[in-house]
Amino acid sequence: MDNEQGGPSPLSDILVTDEVIAYMDKRGGDFRISTSCSGPVLMPVRIRPAKSSDIPLRAGDHVIFISKYQIQWISEINMRMVPRLLFEDGDYGY
């Protein structure tokens, strides 16, 4: 999914929290933000594969692919976007 000039470039308008980067480091791989009935969700691409229409965002050593339908509504990617069923002890800070 990376473009040929060295991968996705940062989208400076979107903040990725340190907790999300730590979460991705712990699990490895890239992630995707897609649409769910409860709003945007952050899922590993092995569960929710990226689409060719997604917009890539570099976050630490990972890429977050953002659905073109969600990109206009997102200003921050935080742990509220991670479905609780994927949490391990200590993942959710509050």
PEDASUL-V662091 format. One record per backbone hydrogen bond with DSSP energy under -0.5 kcal/mol. NH is the residue of the N-H (numbers start at 0). CO is the residue of the C=O. E is the energy in kcal/mol with one decimal. If there is no record, write none. Layout:
nh:NH co:CO e:E
nh:NH co:CO e:E
//
This chain:
nh:5 co:2 e:-0.9
nh:6 co:2 e:-1.5
nh:11 co:9 e:-0.9
nh:13 co:10 e:-2.1
nh:14 co:12 e:-0.6
nh:14 co:74 e:-2.4
nh:16 co:14 e:-0.6
nh:16 co:76 e:-2.3
nh:20 co:16 e:-1.9
nh:21 co:17 e:-2.5
nh:22 co:18 e:-2.2
nh:23 co:19 e:-2.5
nh:24 co:20 e:-2.5
nh:25 co:21 e:-2.3
nh:26 co:22 e:-1.5
nh:27 co:23 e:-2.9
nh:30 co:62 e:-2.4
nh:31 co:42 e:-3.0
nh:32 co:64 e:-3.2
nh:33 co:31 e:-0.6
nh:33 co:40 e:-2.1
nh:35 co:38 e:-1.1
nh:38 co:35 e:-1.5
nh:40 co:33 e:-2.2
nh:41 co:80 e:-3.2
nh:42 co:31 e:-2.8
nh:42 co:40 e:-0.7
nh:44 co:29 e:-2.1
nh:46 co:43 e:-1.6
nh:47 co:43 e:-2.7
nh:53 co:50 e:-1.7
nh:54 co:65 e:-2.7
nh:55 co:53 e:-0.6
nh:56 co:63 e:-1.9
nh:58 co:61 e:-2.9
nh:61 co:58 e:-1.9
nh:63 co:56 e:-3.2
nh:64 co:30 e:-2.9
nh:64 co:62 e:-0.6
nh:65 co:54 e:-2.8
nh:65 co:63 e:-0.6
nh:66 co:32 e:-2.3
nh:66 co:64 e:-0.5
nh:69 co:66 e:-1.3
nh:70 co:66 e:-2.1
nh:72 co:69 e:-2.1
nh:73 co:69 e:-0.7
nh:73 co:70 e:-0.8
nh:74 co:72 e:-0.5
nh:76 co:14 e:-3.4
nh:77 co:75 e:-0.6
nh:80 co:77 e:-2.0
nh:81 co:78 e:-1.4
nh:82 co:80 e:-0.6
nh:85 co:82 e:-2.4
nh:86 co:83 e:-1.7
nh:90 co:87 e:-2.3
nh:92 co:90 e:-0.8
//
